[in-house]
Amino acid sequence: MSITKWILTVPHGKCDDVVDEGHPCDTVAMKAADMLADALDDLEQEVVIVHATTIREMGDLNRITTAGRTFHQIWEREVNETTRPCVVDVHSFDDLNWFGGTNVALLESTPTWNRWTKQLAVLSDAAHLQGKDENYIITHAVRDLGCPAILIEFWESLSVRKLEKAVVKIAEALVSLSHDKMIRIEK
């Protein structure tokens, strides 16, 4: 039995009009999530996007300190109301050197899904890397809700064509791997 719904979360997609120094938001994350949703829809998959409605400096929605906020309530409800969901946490990064010069990275923060994430990276030509910080969305989905989850990072300077090509490869790989026994969790 395969995944019945893809729940795309975009915790840092809300950008302020004024961008200060640093990386206050993921400027390409919403575009990438929209493209991924379209690509999954083209493959006849059910998809929902849950995006941040507040800027990152109001609270990092990837951290446990924001648990219980509306953003989390929405994606958690989607998981709980779906027979076989998968959470895809979508981000973007501005410094090409941040993930070793790769354009697309799949970050691992929960070793339980290591084999599945590695297979997805191979099929989608993305880098498979160990995340540096605990990602609450991924950890909560996997450990507490019994749902497979993955974090994807896109380089913000990718051309629209290259971003779309990467997203289509990821969508095809996700659907292809959705039958994998590694992600079979009974709710």
Secondary structure, 3 states (H helix, E strand, C coil): CCCCEEEEEECCCCCCCCCCCCCCCCCCHHHHHHHHHHHHHHCCCCEEEEECCCCHHHCCCCCHHHCCCHHHHHHHHHHHCCCCEEEEEEEEECCHHHHCCCCEEEEECCHHHHHHHHHHHHHHCCEEEECCCCCHHHHHHHHHCCCCEEEEEEECCCCHHHHHHHHHHHHHHHHHHCCCHHHCCCC
